[in-house]
Amino acid sequence: MNWRKIILYSIVGVGLLLAVQIVLSVVWAIFGLIWSIVTLLVTLAVLGAMGYAAIKFLSWYFDSGANSTTDGNTTRSEAVGTEPIDRIERLKDRYTNGTLSETEFERRVEHELNDQEVDSIDRELSREHE
């Protein structure tokens, strides 16, 4: 075999190896960039969801967590002195005015009715202790 052919094949082989290495490096760089963008977006989505959940929880805790039996128009101190029937009447008024949806109205009325039973039991227990 001729030395020229050996040198030519060697140069072509090294050139092909370099070309394959460059192509693979570019492909892996693009793949790494895409992967980093996807993980960044997923991380931001998870952090956003956690922040949204924290805001909703704090909002729920400070608004209705302090007193879930009120209809939203009264404070806890006002609600303690009102009768549950008055609160149900206010809920009916809000429902007829269109302020409450039907499902929200039903949920709140059911909650008020359940509270009446608990309130009567609590009052009975406090009378026994007096």
Rosetta blueprint (number, residue, H / E / L):
1 M L
2 N L
3 W H
4 R H
5 K H
6 I H
7 I H
8 L H
9 Y H
10 S H
11 I H
12 V H
13 G H
14 V H
15 G H
16 L H
17 L H
18 L H
19 A H
20 V H
21 Q H
22 I H
23 V H
24 L H
25 S H
26 V H
27 V H
28 W H
29 A H
30 I H
31 F H
32 G H
33 L H
34 I H
35 W H
36 S H
37 I H
38 V H
39 T H
40 L H
41 L H
42 V H
43 T H
44 L H
45 A H
46 V H
47 L H
48 G H
49 A H
50 M H
51 G H
52 Y H
53 A H
54 A H
55 I H
56 K H
57 F H
58 L H
59 S H
60 W H
61 Y H
62 F H
63 D H
64 S L
65 G L
66 A L
67 N L
68 S L
69 T L
70 T L
71 D L
72 G L
73 N L
74 T L
75 T L
76 R H
77 S H
78 E H
79 A H
80 V H
81 G H
82 T L
83 E L
84 P H
85 I H
86 D H
87 R H
88 I H
89 E H
90 R H
91 L H
92 K H
93 D H
94 R H
95 Y H
96 T H
97 N H
98 G L
99 T L
100 L L
101 S L
102 E H
103 T H
104 E H
105 F H
106 E H
107 R H
108 R H
109 V H
110 E H
111 H H
112 E H
113 L H
114 N H
115 D H
116 Q H
117 E H
118 V H
119 D H
120 S H
121 I H
122 D H
123 R H
124 E H
125 L H
126 S H
127 R H
128 E H
129 H H
130 E L
